[in-house]
Amino acid sequence: MSSINADLAVELSMGSAGFSLVTATTLQTGPFCKLQVVTNAVFTSISGNGIGGTWSATTIPAGTEIVGPITSFQLASGAVIAYNGIINS
């Protein structure tokens, strides 16, 4: 990763592209670069480049940060701050 890309990644993770509080259980589409769990959360799904696994049986504790090229996610319960990002394939 070049220093320019590294700087951009840091800026995005700090909210320079904006962020929103999500409590809805509807599908959220990004791109997002980070999800910060505000209250314990259970996800129906999280999708993105290189992201996999079954999420519906796992409670993610408040304070956890999920970082990566996230294209969409859906909460079953809880609240997260979704940081807007830029995803390059």
N, C-alpha and C positions, 0 to 999 in steps of 0.2 A: 504494500500500500504506500503510495507516495505521501509526502508530508502534507500536500494540499488535501488529499482525500482524508487523511487522518485528522486534520484540522476541521474539515467539514463534518466528519463523524462526531467529533467532540461538540461542535456548535449545535448540531441537530439534537444530540442527547441532552443538551442544556435547554432545549425548547426554542431555539432561534427560528424554527419554521412553524411554531405554534403548537398548542396542545389543547386537549379538552378532557373534561371529566366525563366518563362513561359509566352509567348505571343501568342503561337499557339492556334488555336481553335480545335485541334485534342484531342482525349481522352488521358489523362495522367494517367499512372498506377503507384502505389506506391509499398510499403507503404510510406505514408507521415505522419508526426506528427503535421505539422502546415503549413498553407498557409497565407502569409503576402501579403495583397493587396497593390500593388505599385501604380497603377493608377486605378481609379474607374473601377470596374469589374462586369460583369454579367456572372453567371455560367449557363451552360446548365444543369449540374448535379454535385452533390458531393455525393459519396458513401463511406460507411464505417460502422464499428460496432456502432450501435445506432444512425446513422446519417440519417435523413429523411427530408421531406419537398419538396416543389416546389420552385426551385431557379430561374427559367427563367424570372420571372417578377420582380425581385428585384435587384437593383443596390447596390453593396457593396462598400462603400466609401474607397478611398485610406487611408492607415494607419490602417485598420481593420486587426486583426489577427483571423483566424479561427483555433482553436486548437482541435485536436481529432485524433482518429484512422482512418485516411482517406486512403481508398484503391484506389480510383480513382476520378478524376474530369475532367470536360471539361469546358473551357471558351467559352462564346459567344463573349465577348469583354473584353478588359482590359489587365492587366499584374499582375502576382503574383510571389512571391518567394516561391517555394515549398521546404520545409525542409524534407529530407529523414528521415524515422523513422523505428521502429520495432514494429510490431503489434502482440500481443499475444492474442489468442482467449480465 
